Amino acid sequence: MPTVADLEFGNYLLVTTFRKDGRAVPTPVWAVRDGADIYVWTVADSGKVKRLRRSSKVTISDCDLRGKVTGPTIPARAKLLGAEETAAVRHLLAGKYGILGRLTLWGSRIRRGVHGTVGVRITEPAAPKA
């Protein structure tokens, strides 16, 4: 089975979070790899962030703009990042997405302020406890 470190993805990554009742909520997002981890960026008060505060369990898949899965689905865990790490994620995204990325990040900063978005680190799932 592929791992987070093995996953190849294009411009979008389908991040699936889970509601309290277990229902999956898939969302296509911009993503960038840095080493073995994957980073995404999202609105700080989004439903996705609320679900991640409750549970770090996610699945990820390569997808297109509309969320159509184009690769394997991999279990992972996600961690919300602090302000400094989120700034680093913005920098990585600007590098990957070029002028469109920089314009989007700038527009978001104007609308929401610097704390209106949050970075998310996606890593391998936690090892099962023995």
N, CA, C and O atoms as a MOPAC input file, in Angstrom:
PM7 MOZYME 1SCF
protein

 N      0.84700 1    -1.17800 1     0.00000 1
 C      0.00000 1     0.00000 1     0.00000 1
 C      0.89300 1     1.24100 1     0.00000 1
 O      1.86500 1     1.30800 1     0.75200 1
 N      0.55700 1     2.23700 1    -0.85600 1
 C      1.33900 1     3.47300 1    -0.87300 1
 C      1.23200 1     4.22000 1     0.46000 1
 O      0.27000 1     4.04800 1     1.20800 1
 N      2.21400 1     5.03200 1     0.73400 1
 C      2.23600 1     5.83600 1     1.95600 1
 C      2.13600 1     7.31500 1     1.58800 1
 O      2.15600 1     7.66700 1     0.40900 1
 N      2.02900 1     8.17300 1     2.59300 1
 C      1.99500 1     9.61800 1     2.36300 1
 C      3.24200 1    10.03800 1     1.58700 1
 O      3.15400 1    10.83800 1     0.65500 1
 N      4.38700 1     9.50500 1     1.96500 1
 C      5.64200 1     9.86300 1     1.30100 1
 C      5.67100 1     9.40900 1    -0.15500 1
 O      6.36500 1    10.01400 1    -0.97200 1
 N      4.92400 1     8.34800 1    -0.49600 1
 C      4.90000 1     7.81300 1    -1.86000 1
 C      3.91600 1     8.53200 1    -2.77000 1
 O      4.07300 1     8.50100 1    -3.99000 1
 N      2.90700 1     9.17600 1    -2.20100 1
 C      1.82200 1     9.72400 1    -3.00600 1
 C      2.31400 1    10.82500 1    -3.94000 1
 O      2.92400 1    11.80600 1    -3.51400 1
 N      2.03200 1    10.63100 1    -5.21700 1
 C      2.31000 1    11.67300 1    -6.20000 1
 C      0.99400 1    12.36800 1    -6.48700 1
 O     -0.02900 1    11.71100 1    -6.67500 1
 N      1.01200 1    13.69700 1    -6.52200 1
 C     -0.20900 1    14.44100 1    -6.78700 1
 C      0.12100 1    15.66800 1    -7.61200 1
 O      1.25600 1    16.14600 1    -7.63200 1
 N     -0.89600 1    16.16400 1    -8.29100 1
 C     -0.72500 1    17.34400 1    -9.13500 1
 C     -1.05400 1    18.61100 1    -8.37500 1
 O     -0.50900 1    18.85800 1    -7.29900 1
 N     -1.94500 1    19.41300 1    -8.93500 1
 C     -2.29400 1    20.68800 1    -8.31600 1
 C     -3.27200 1    20.55600 1    -7.16100 1
 O     -3.34400 1    21.44200 1    -6.30900 1
 N     -4.02500 1    19.46600 1    -7.11800 1
 C     -5.03800 1    19.31800 1    -6.07400 1
 C     -4.88100 1    17.99400 1    -5.34200 1
 O     -4.46000 1    16.98400 1    -5.90800 1
 N     -5.23300 1    18.03900 1    -4.07000 1
 C     -5.22000 1    16.86000 1    -3.22100 1
 C     -6.59700 1    16.76600 1    -2.58100 1
 O     -7.10300 1    17.75600 1    -2.05300 1
 N     -7.20600 1    15.59500 1    -2.62100 1
 C     -8.49300 1    15.39300 1    -1.96300 1
 C     -8.21000 1    14.99100 1    -0.52300 1
 O     -7.69700 1    13.90400 1    -0.25900 1
 N     -8.54700 1    15.87400 1     0.40100 1
 C     -8.38700 1    15.60500 1     1.82600 1
 C     -9.76700 1    15.28600 1     2.37000 1
 O    -10.68800 1    16.09700 1     2.27800 1
 N     -9.89900 1    14.09900 1     2.93800 1
 C    -11.18000 1    13.67700 1     3.50000 1
 C    -11.07800 1    13.67200 1     5.01200 1
 O    -10.26200 1    12.95500 1     5.59200 1
 N    -11.91700 1    14.48300 1     5.64300 1
 C    -12.03100 1    14.51300 1     7.10300 1
 C    -13.31600 1    13.78300 1     7.47100 1
 O    -14.10900 1    13.43300 1     6.59800 1
 N    -13.52000 1    13.55500 1     8.76300 1
 C    -14.65200 1    12.74300 1     9.19200 1
 C    -15.46000 1    13.44500 1    10.27200 1
 O    -14.91200 1    13.98500 1    11.23300 1
 N    -16.78100 1    13.42300 1    10.09000 1
 C    -17.69100 1    14.00000 1    11.08300 1
 C    -17.76600 1    13.09300 1    12.30500 1
 O    -17.27100 1    11.96600 1    12.28600 1
 N    -18.39100 1    13.59800 1    13.36900 1
 C    -18.54000 1    12.81300 1    14.60000 1
 C    -19.21600 1    11.47800 1    14.34800 1
 O    -18.86800 1    10.47400 1    14.96800 1
 N    -20.19500 1    11.46400 1    13.42600 1
 C    -20.92300 1    10.22500 1    13.13900 1
 C    -20.18700 1     9.31700 1    12.15400 1
 O    -20.70400 1     8.26600 1    11.77400 1
 N    -18.98300 1     9.71800 1    11.73900 1
 C    -18.16100 1     8.88000 1    10.87000 1
 C    -18.30400 1     9.17900 1     9.38400 1
 O    -17.56000 1     8.62900 1     8.57300 1
 N    -19.24500 1    10.03900 1     9.01500 1
 C    -19.41200 1    10.36700 1     7.59600 1
 C    -18.19900 1    11.11200 1     7.07400 1
 O    -17.66400 1    12.00500 1     7.73000 1
 N    -17.77400 1    10.72500 1     5.87500 1
 C    -16.61600 1    11.33900 1     5.23000 1
 C    -17.01000 1    12.65100 1     4.56400 1
 O    -18.09000 1    12.77300 1     3.98700 1
 N    -16.10900 1    13.63400 1     4.65600 1
 C    -16.31700 1    14.92800 1     4.01000 1
 C    -15.06700 1    15.22000 1     3.16300 1
 O    -14.06800 1    15.71800 1     3.68400 1
 N    -15.12300 1    14.91000 1     1.85800 1
 C    -13.96000 1    15.14300 1     0.99900 1
 C    -13.90400 1    16.58000 1     0.49600 1
 O    -14.93400 1    17.17100 1     0.17200 1
 N    -12.69300 1    17.14100 1     0.43100 1
 C    -12.49800 1    18.50900 1    -0.03900 1
 C    -11.22500 1    18.57800 1    -0.88500 1
 O    -10.15100 1    18.22500 1    -0.39900 1
 N    -11.32200 1    19.02600 1    -2.14300 1
 C    -10.09800 1    19.24200 1    -2.93100 1
 C     -9.41700 1    20.53700 1    -2.48200 1
 O    -10.07000 1    21.57200 1    -2.34900 1
 N     -8.12000 1    20.47500 1    -2.25200 1
 C     -7.35700 1    21.63200 1    -1.78400 1
 C     -6.01900 1    21.69300 1    -2.51700 1
 O     -5.53800 1    20.69200 1    -3.04900 1
 N     -5.42700 1    22.89300 1    -2.53000 1
 C     -4.05600 1    23.01300 1    -3.00100 1
 C     -3.15100 1    22.33300 1    -1.98600 1
 O     -3.41100 1    22.36600 1    -0.78300 1
 N     -2.09000 1    21.71900 1    -2.48300 1
 C     -1.16600 1    21.02400 1    -1.58900 1
 C      0.24900 1    21.10300 1    -2.14400 1
 O      0.46100 1    21.25600 1    -3.34700 1
 N      1.20000 1    20.99400 1    -1.23800 1
 C      2.60300 1    21.01900 1    -1.62500 1
 C      3.36500 1    20.03400 1    -0.73600 1
 O      3.06800 1    19.89000 1     0.45000 1
 N      4.32700 1    19.37700 1    -1.31600 1
 C      5.15600 1    18.43400 1    -0.55400 1
 C      6.41400 1    19.14900 1    -0.06800 1
 O      6.99800 1    19.97100 1    -0.77400 1
 N      6.81000 1    18.81300 1     1.15400 1
 C      8.08500 1    19.26500 1     1.69900 1
 C      8.66700 1    18.07500 1     2.43800 1
 O      8.25400 1    17.76700 1     3.55600 1
 N      9.61600 1    17.41200 1     1.81800 1
 C     10.14900 1    16.17700 1     2.38900 1
 C      9.10700 1    15.07600 1     2.27800 1
 O      8.47200 1    14.91800 1     1.23500 1
 N      8.93200 1    14.31600 1     3.35000 1
 C      7.96700 1    13.21700 1     3.34300 1
 C      6.55300 1    13.69300 1     3.65100 1
 O      5.59600 1    12.94700 1     3.44400 1
 N      6.40300 1    14.92800 1     4.14300 1
 C      5.09100 1    15.43300 1     4.53700 1
 C      4.45800 1    16.26000 1     3.42700 1
 O      5.13700 1    16.75900 1     2.53000 1
 N      3.14800 1    16.39000 1     3.51400 1
 C      2.37300 1    17.19800 1     2.58200 1
 C      1.72900 1    18.31600 1     3.39300 1
 O      1.28800 1    18.10400 1     4.52300 1
 N      1.68100 1    19.50200 1     2.80600 1
 C      1.09400 1    20.65800 1     3.48100 1
 C     -0.04900 1    21.21400 1     2.65100 1
 O      0.03700 1    21.29500 1     1.42600 1
 N     -1.11700 1    21.59500 1     3.33200 1
 C     -2.23800 1    22.26700 1     2.69400 1
 C     -2.54700 1    23.52900 1     3.48400 1
 O     -2.00000 1    23.74900 1     4.56400 1
 N     -3.41500 1    24.34300 1     2.94000 1
 C     -3.73600 1    25.64100 1     3.51200 1
 C     -5.23400 1    25.81800 1     3.40000 1
 O     -5.80900 1    25.51000 1     2.35600 1
 N     -5.87900 1    26.30300 1     4.43800 1
 C     -7.33100 1    26.42000 1     4.42700 1
 C     -7.78500 1    27.56300 1     5.33100 1
 O     -7.00500 1    28.11100 1     6.11000 1
 N     -9.04400 1    27.90200 1     5.20900 1
 C     -9.63900 1    28.95900 1     6.03100 1
 C     -9.71200 1    28.47200 1     7.48000 1
 O    -10.12500 1    27.34200 1     7.74000 1
 N     -9.31500 1    29.31700 1     8.40300 1
 C     -9.18500 1    28.93000 1     9.81300 1
 C    -10.50200 1    28.52100 1    10.46300 1
 O    -10.49400 1    27.71000 1    11.39000 1
 N    -11.62600 1    29.05600 1    10.00700 1
 C    -12.90600 1    28.68700 1    10.63500 1
 C    -13.74500 1    27.75400 1     9.75500 1
 O    -14.96600 1    27.69000 1     9.90300 1
 N    -13.10100 1    27.04400 1     8.85800 1
 C    -13.81600 1    26.10600 1     7.97700 1
 C    -14.25600 1    24.86100 1     8.74200 1
 O    -13.72900 1    24.55100 1     9.81100 1
 N    -15.21900 1    24.16600 1     8.18000 1
 C    -15.66700 1    22.90100 1     8.76700 1
 C    -14.53400 1    21.90000 1     8.85300 1
 O    -14.45500 1    21.12600 1     9.80700 1
 N    -13.66300 1    21.90900 1     7.86900 1
 C    -12.51700 1    20.99100 1     7.85700 1
 C    -11.64900 1    21.20100 1     9.09200 1
 O    -11.23000 1    20.23700 1     9.73400 1
 N    -11.38200 1    22.45700 1     9.42100 1
 C    -10.55600 1    22.76100 1    10.58900 1
 C    -11.27200 1    22.32800 1    11.86200 1
 O    -10.63900 1    21.78100 1    12.76500 1
 N    -12.55500 1    22.55700 1    11.95000 1
 C    -13.31900 1    22.12300 1    13.12900 1
 C    -13.24800 1    20.61100 1    13.29200 1
 O    -13.08900 1    20.11300 1    14.40700 1
 N    -13.36600 1    19.87300 1    12.17900 1
 C    -13.27800 1    18.40800 1    12.25800 1
 C    -11.86400 1    17.96400 1    12.63700 1
 O    -11.69900 1    16.99300 1    13.37600 1
 N    -10.84700 1    18.66200 1    12.13900 1
 C     -9.46000 1    18.30200 1    12.47400 1
 C     -9.12800 1    18.59600 1    13.92800 1
 O     -8.26400 1    17.93500 1    14.50400 1
 N     -9.78500 1    19.55900 1    14.52600 1
 C     -9.56000 1    19.82100 1    15.95000 1
 C    -10.07100 1    18.65600 1    16.79200 1
 O     -9.56300 1    18.40000 1    17.88400 1
 N    -11.07400 1    17.95600 1    16.28000 1
 C    -11.64500 1    16.83200 1    17.00400 1
 C    -10.89000 1    15.53500 1    16.71700 1
 O    -10.69300 1    14.71500 1    17.61400 1
 N    -10.46800 1    15.35300 1    15.46600 1
 C     -9.78100 1    14.11500 1    15.09300 1
 C     -8.77400 1    14.39400 1    13.98800 1
 O     -9.08200 1    15.08100 1    13.01300 1
 N     -7.57200 1    13.85900 1    14.14600 1
 C     -6.52800 1    14.06700 1    13.14200 1
 C     -6.59600 1    13.05200 1    12.00300 1
 O     -5.78700 1    13.10200 1    11.07600 1
 N     -7.55300 1    12.13600 1    12.06900 1
 C     -7.67200 1    11.08900 1    11.04700 1
 C     -8.18700 1    11.67400 1     9.73300 1
 O     -9.23100 1    12.32600 1     9.69500 1
 N     -7.43100 1    11.42800 1     8.64600 1
 C     -7.83100 1    11.85500 1     7.30800 1
 C     -7.44500 1    10.76700 1     6.31000 1
 O     -6.68500 1     9.85100 1     6.62700 1
 N     -7.97800 1    10.88500 1     5.11100 1
 C     -7.45000 1    10.13900 1     3.97300 1
 C     -7.10600 1    11.17400 1     2.91200 1
 O     -7.69000 1    12.25700 1     2.87300 1
 N     -6.15100 1    10.82900 1     2.05100 1
 C     -5.74000 1    11.72800 1     0.98400 1
 C     -5.66900 1    10.96600 1    -0.32900 1
 O     -5.37800 1     9.77000 1    -0.35800 1
 N     -5.94300 1    11.68600 1    -1.42000 1
 C     -5.86800 1    11.12500 1    -2.76900 1
 C     -5.52100 1    12.23400 1    -3.73400 1
 O     -5.86000 1    13.39500 1    -3.50500 1
 N     -4.84500 1    11.87700 1    -4.81500 1
 C     -4.67100 1    12.82300 1    -5.90400 1
 C     -6.04400 1    13.03800 1    -6.53200 1
 O     -6.83300 1    12.09900 1    -6.63800 1
 N     -6.33200 1    14.26200 1    -6.94500 1
 C     -7.63700 1    14.52800 1    -7.55300 1
 C     -7.53400 1    15.69600 1    -8.52000 1
 O     -6.49900 1    16.35600 1    -8.61500 1
 N     -8.63500 1    15.94000 1    -9.24100 1
 C     -8.70300 1    17.11400 1   -10.10100 1
 C     -9.39500 1    18.25400 1    -9.35900 1
 O     -9.73300 1    18.11700 1    -8.18300 1
 N     -9.60200 1    19.36200 1   -10.03400 1
 C    -10.20700 1    20.55400 1    -9.44400 1
 C    -11.56000 1    20.27500 1    -8.79300 1
 O    -11.90100 1    20.88900 1    -7.78200 1
 N    -12.32000 1    19.36500 1    -9.36300 1
 C    -13.65800 1    19.06700 1    -8.85700 1
 C    -13.68500 1    17.95900 1    -7.80500 1
 O    -14.75200 1    17.60900 1    -7.29900 1
 N    -12.51700 1    17.40600 1    -7.47500 1
 C    -12.45700 1    16.37500 1    -6.45100 1
 C    -12.55400 1    14.95500 1    -6.98000 1
 O    -12.67300 1    14.01500 1    -6.19400 1
 N    -12.50600 1    14.77700 1    -8.30400 1
 C    -12.53500 1    13.42600 1    -8.87500 1
 C    -11.18800 1    12.75700 1    -8.60000 1
 O    -10.13600 1    13.24400 1    -9.01500 1
 N    -11.24700 1    11.64200 1    -7.89600 1
 C    -10.03900 1    10.93400 1    -7.47700 1
 C     -9.31000 1    10.37100 1    -8.69500 1
 O     -9.91700 1     9.73700 1    -9.55800 1
 N     -7.99800 1    10.61300 1    -8.75300 1
 C     -7.18100 1    10.13500 1    -9.86700 1
 C     -5.99700 1     9.28500 1    -9.40300 1
 O     -5.07500 1     9.02700 1   -10.17700 1
 N     -6.02300 1     8.85800 1    -8.16300 1
 C     -4.93100 1     8.05000 1    -7.62800 1
 C     -5.40200 1     7.26500 1    -6.42000 1
 O     -6.58400 1     7.29600 1    -6.08000 1
 N     -4.49200 1     6.56400 1    -5.77300 1
 C     -4.87100 1     5.75400 1    -4.60700 1
 C     -5.29300 1     6.62500 1    -3.42000 1
 O     -4.87200 1     7.77500 1    -3.29300 1
 N     -6.12800 1     6.05500 1    -2.56300 1
 C     -6.53700 1     6.71800 1    -1.32200 1
 C     -5.67100 1     6.19000 1    -0.19400 1
 O     -5.54300 1     4.98000 1    -0.01200 1
 N     -5.08000 1     7.10100 1     0.56000 1
 C     -4.09300 1     6.73100 1     1.57300 1
 C     -4.53500 1     7.25700 1     2.93600 1
 O     -4.86100 1     8.43800 1     3.06000 1
 N     -4.55200 1     6.40600 1     3.95900 1
 C     -4.84100 1     6.90100 1     5.31100 1
 C     -3.67800 1     7.75400 1     5.81400 1
 O     -2.51200 1     7.46400 1     5.54500 1
 N     -4.01700 1     8.80000 1     6.54200 1
 C     -2.98700 1     9.71700 1     7.05300 1
 C     -3.52500 1    10.40000 1     8.30000 1
 O     -4.64200 1    10.13200 1     8.74200 1
 N     -2.71200 1    11.28400 1     8.85500 1
 C     -3.18100 1    12.12800 1     9.95300 1
 C     -2.77100 1    13.55600 1     9.64500 1
 O     -1.79300 1    13.80800 1     8.94200 1
 N     -3.53900 1    14.47700 1    10.18600 1
 C     -3.31400 1    15.88900 1     9.89900 1
 C     -3.12900 1    16.65700 1    11.19400 1
 O     -3.73400 1    16.33800 1    12.21700 1
 N     -2.28400 1    17.67300 1    11.13300 1
 C     -2.03600 1    18.51500 1    12.30200 1
 C     -2.17300 1    19.96600 1    11.88400 1
 O     -1.56300 1    20.40100 1    10.90800 1
 N     -2.97600 1    20.71100 1    12.62600 1
 C     -3.10300 1    22.14400 1    12.40000 1
 C     -1.82300 1    22.82600 1    12.85800 1
 O     -1.25700 1    22.45900 1    13.88700 1
 N     -1.36500 1    23.81100 1    12.10300 1
 C     -0.09000 1    24.46100 1    12.37900 1
 C     -0.27600 1    25.84100 1    12.99500 1
 O     -1.32200 1    26.47100 1    12.84300 1
 N      0.74300 1    26.28700 1    13.68100 1
 C      0.74800 1    27.62200 1    14.26700 1
 C      1.04900 1    28.68100 1    13.22200 1
 O      1.25900 1    28.36600 1    12.05100 1
 N      1.07000 1    29.93100 1    13.64400 1
 C      1.23000 1    31.07000 1    12.73600 1
 C      2.54600 1    31.02200 1    11.95300 1
 O      2.56000 1    31.26900 1    10.74700 1
 N      3.63200 1    30.70900 1    12.62600 1
 C      4.93100 1    30.68900 1    11.95500 1
 C      5.00000 1    29.58300 1    10.90800 1
 O      5.47800 1    29.80100 1     9.79500 1
 N      4.52100 1    28.39200 1    11.27200 1
 C      4.52400 1    27.27900 1    10.31800 1
 C      3.55400 1    27.54200 1     9.16600 1
 O      3.83100 1    27.16300 1     8.02800 1
 N      2.42400 1    28.18400 1     9.44900 1
 C      1.46500 1    28.52300 1     8.40300 1
 C      2.09600 1    29.49300 1     7.40400 1
 O      1.86900 1    29.37400 1     6.20000 1
 N      2.88300 1    30.44500 1     7.89000 1
 C      3.58700 1    31.37200 1     6.99300 1
 C      4.52400 1    30.61200 1     6.06700 1
 O      4.64100 1    30.95400 1     4.89000 1
 N      5.19000 1    29.59000 1     6.57900 1
 C      6.08400 1    28.77000 1     5.75400 1
 C      5.28100 1    28.01200 1     4.69200 1
 O      5.73500 1    27.87200 1     3.55600 1
 N      4.09300 1    27.52300 1     5.05600 1
 C      3.23800 1    26.82400 1     4.09700 1
 C      2.81800 1    27.78500 1     2.98500 1
 O      2.82300 1    27.41100 1     1.81300 1
 N      2.45900 1    29.00300 1     3.33700 1
 C      2.09700 1    30.01000 1     2.32400 1
 C      3.24800 1    30.21200 1     1.33800 1
 O      3.03600 1    30.30000 1     0.12900 1
 N      4.45700 1    30.28300 1     1.86700 1
 C      5.63700 1    30.47200 1     1.02500 1
 C      5.81400 1    29.28900 1     0.06100 1
 O      6.08100 1    29.48900 1    -1.12300 1
 N      5.66400 1    28.06600 1     0.56900 1
 C      5.77600 1    26.87500 1    -0.27300 1
 C      4.70700 1    26.86700 1    -1.36800 1
 O      4.99000 1    26.53800 1    -2.52000 1
 N      3.47800 1    27.23000 1    -0.99800 1
 C      2.38400 1    27.26000 1    -1.97700 1
 C      2.62700 1    28.32200 1    -3.04400 1
 O      2.36800 1    28.08200 1    -4.22300 1
 N      3.11700 1    29.48300 1    -2.64700 1
 C      3.41500 1    30.53900 1    -3.61500 1
 C      4.46500 1    30.06500 1    -4.61700 1
 O      4.38600 1    30.38300 1    -5.80400 1
 N      5.44300 1    29.30700 1    -4.13600 1
 C      6.46100 1    28.76300 1    -5.02200 1
 C      5.89800 1    27.75500 1    -6.01100 1
 O      6.27100 1    27.76000 1    -7.18400 1
 N      5.01000 1    26.89700 1    -5.54800 1
 C      4.44800 1    25.85900 1    -6.42200 1
 C      3.44800 1    26.42900 1    -7.41500 1
 O      3.47600 1    26.07200 1    -8.59200 1
 N      2.56400 1    27.31000 1    -6.95700 1
 C      1.45200 1    27.77100 1    -7.79000 1
 C      1.72700 1    29.08500 1    -8.51100 1
 O      0.85300 1    29.59200 1    -9.21300 1
 N      2.91700 1    29.64300 1    -8.35300 1
 C      3.32700 1    30.80500 1    -9.12000 1
 C      2.45400 1    32.03200 1    -8.89300 1
 O      2.00600 1    32.29200 1    -7.77600 1
 N      2.22000 1    32.78000 1    -9.96300 1
 C      1.49000 1    34.04100 1    -9.86200 1
 C      0.06700 1    33.82500 1    -9.35400 1
 O     -0.42800 1    34.62800 1    -8.56300 1
 N     -0.60100 1    32.75300 1    -9.79300 1
 C     -1.95300 1    32.47500 1    -9.30800 1
 C     -1.93500 1    32.22000 1    -7.80200 1
 O     -2.82000 1    32.68400 1    -7.08400 1
 N     -0.93900 1    31.49300 1    -7.32700 1
 C     -0.81000 1    31.23800 1    -5.90200 1
 C     -0.57100 1    32.50600 1    -5.11500 1
 O     -1.19800 1    32.72800 1    -4.07900 1
 N      0.33100 1    33.33900 1    -5.60000 1
 C      0.62600 1    34.58800 1    -4.89500 1
 C     -0.59200 1    35.50900 1    -4.85300 1
 O     -0.86500 1    36.13300 1    -3.82700 1
 N     -1.32500 1    35.59600 1    -5.96800 1
 C     -2.53200 1    36.43000 1    -5.99900 1
 C     -3.60400 1    35.90200 1    -5.05200 1
 O     -4.26800 1    36.67600 1    -4.36300 1
 N     -3.77000 1    34.59600 1    -5.02000 1
 C     -4.75900 1    33.99000 1    -4.12800 1
 C     -4.38900 1    34.22000 1    -2.67000 1
 O     -5.24400 1    34.57500 1    -1.85900 1
 N     -3.13500 1    34.02200 1    -2.33600 1
 C     -2.67000 1    34.24600 1    -0.96600 1
 C     -2.82500 1    35.71300 1    -0.56900 1
 O     -3.22500 1    36.01800 1     0.55400 1
 N     -2.50900 1    36.60800 1    -1.48500 1
 C     -2.64300 1    38.03700 1    -1.21200 1
 C     -4.11400 1    38.39900 1    -0.97400 1
 O     -4.44100 1    39.10600 1    -0.02100 1
 N     -5.00100 1    37.90400 1    -1.85700 1
 C     -6.43300 1    38.17400 1    -1.70200 1
 C     -6.97300 1    37.64600 1    -0.38900 1
 O     -7.79500 1    38.29500 1     0.25900 1
 N     -6.51900 1    36.48600 1    -0.00300 1
 C     -6.96000 1    35.90200 1     1.26200 1
 C     -6.49700 1    36.75500 1     2.44400 1
 O     -7.24500 1    36.96800 1     3.39800 1
 N     -5.28100 1    37.22900 1     2.37100 1
 C     -4.75500 1    38.06500 1     3.45400 1
 C     -5.55000 1    39.36700 1     3.56100 1
 O     -5.80700 1    39.84600 1     4.66500 1
 N     -5.93500 1    39.93300 1     2.43100 1
 C     -6.73500 1    41.16800 1     2.42700 1
 C     -8.11700 1    40.88900 1     3.04800 1
 O     -8.58400 1    41.66900 1     3.87800 1
 N     -8.76700 1    39.79000 1     2.65600 1
 C    -10.11400 1    39.46500 1     3.13500 1
 C    -10.13900 1    39.00800 1     4.58900 1
 O    -10.98700 1    39.44300 1     5.36800 1
 N     -9.20000 1    38.12300 1     4.95200 1
 C     -9.28100 1    37.45100 1     6.25200 1
 C     -8.21300 1    37.87600 1     7.24300 1
 O     -8.31500 1    37.56300 1     8.42900 1
 N     -7.20600 1    38.57200 1     6.78700 1
 C     -6.09000 1    38.91000 1     7.66100 1
 C     -5.10700 1    37.74900 1     7.74700 1
 O     -5.36800 1    36.67000 1     7.21300 1
 N     -4.01300 1    37.96000 1     8.39600 1
 C     -2.95200 1    36.95600 1     8.46000 1
 C     -3.37300 1    35.71800 1     9.26500 1
 O     -2.85300 1    34.62700 1     9.02900 1
 N     -4.29700 1    35.87400 1    10.19900 1
 C     -4.71000 1    34.73700 1    11.02200 1
 C     -6.00200 1    34.08600 1    10.53100 1
 O     -6.56000 1    33.22500 1    11.21200 1
 N     -6.47300 1    34.48700 1     9.36500 1
 C     -7.71600 1    33.94000 1     8.83000 1
 C     -7.56200 1    32.61300 1     8.12500 1
 O     -8.55200 1    31.98400 1     7.75000 1
 N     -6.31700 1    32.18000 1     7.94200 1
 C     -6.05900 1    30.87700 1     7.32600 1
 C     -5.06900 1    30.11000 1     8.18700 1
 O     -4.37100 1    30.68200 1     9.02500 1
 N     -5.02500 1    28.81400 1     7.96300 1
 C     -4.14500 1    27.95400 1     8.75700 1
 C     -3.53100 1    26.88900 1     7.85300 1
 O     -4.17800 1    26.38400 1     6.93600 1
 N     -2.28900 1    26.56200 1     8.12600 1
 C     -1.62400 1    25.47500 1     7.43300 1
 C     -1.93200 1    24.15800 1     8.12600 1
 O     -2.20300 1    24.11300 1     9.32600 1
 N     -1.88300 1    23.08700 1     7.34300 1
 C     -2.12600 1    21.74200 1     7.86400 1
 C     -1.01100 1    20.83600 1     7.35800 1
 O     -0.74200 1    20.78700 1     6.15800 1
 N     -0.36500 1    20.12100 1     8.27000 1
 C      0.65900 1    19.14600 1     7.88800 1
 C      0.02100 1    17.76400 1     7.86000 1
 O     -0.64400 1    17.35500 1     8.81100 1
 N      0.23100 1    17.05600 1     6.76400 1
 C     -0.30800 1    15.69800 1     6.61300 1
 C      0.86200 1    14.72400 1     6.63500 1
 O      1.80800 1    14.83500 1     5.85500 1
 N      0.76800 1    13.77300 1     7.54800 1
 C      1.84900 1    12.80800 1     7.74900 1
 C      1.28800 1    11.39600 1     7.76500 1
 O      0.08600 1    11.18100 1     7.61300 1
 N      2.17300 1    10.45700 1     7.94900 1
 C      1.76100 1     9.05900 1     8.07900 1
 C      0.84600 1     8.90800 1     9.27900 1
 O      0.98300 1     9.64900 1    10.25200 1
 N     -0.08800 1     7.96100 1     9.23000 1
 C     -0.94900 1     7.75300 1    10.40400 1
 C     -0.11700 1     7.26800 1    11.58200 1
 O      0.95000 1     6.68000 1    11.40600 1
 N     -0.61600 1     7.51900 1    12.77100 1
 C      0.06800 1     7.05900 1    13.98200 1
 C      0.13500 1     5.53600 1    13.97000 1
 O     -0.79700 1     4.85900 1    13.53500 1
 N      1.24000 1     5.02100 1    14.44900 1
 C      1.39700 1     3.56400 1    14.52200 1
 C      0.40900 1     3.01100 1    15.55300 1
 O      0.18400 1     3.63800 1    16.58800 1
 N     -0.18200 1     1.84200 1    15.28100 1
 C     -1.08800 1     1.26000 1    16.26900 1
 C     -0.36100 1     0.95200 1    17.56400 1
 O      0.79800 1     0.53600 1    17.55600 1
 N     -1.04600 1     1.15800 1    18.67000 1
 C     -0.44300 1     0.87400 1    19.97400 1
 C     -0.44700 1    -0.62700 1    20.22600 1
 O     -1.43200 1    -1.31800 1    19.96500 1
 N      0.66400 1    -1.10500 1    20.73200 1
 C      0.79400 1    -2.54800 1    20.98000 1
 C      0.14100 1    -2.94800 1    22.28600 1
 O      0.15700 1    -4.12400 1    22.64900 1

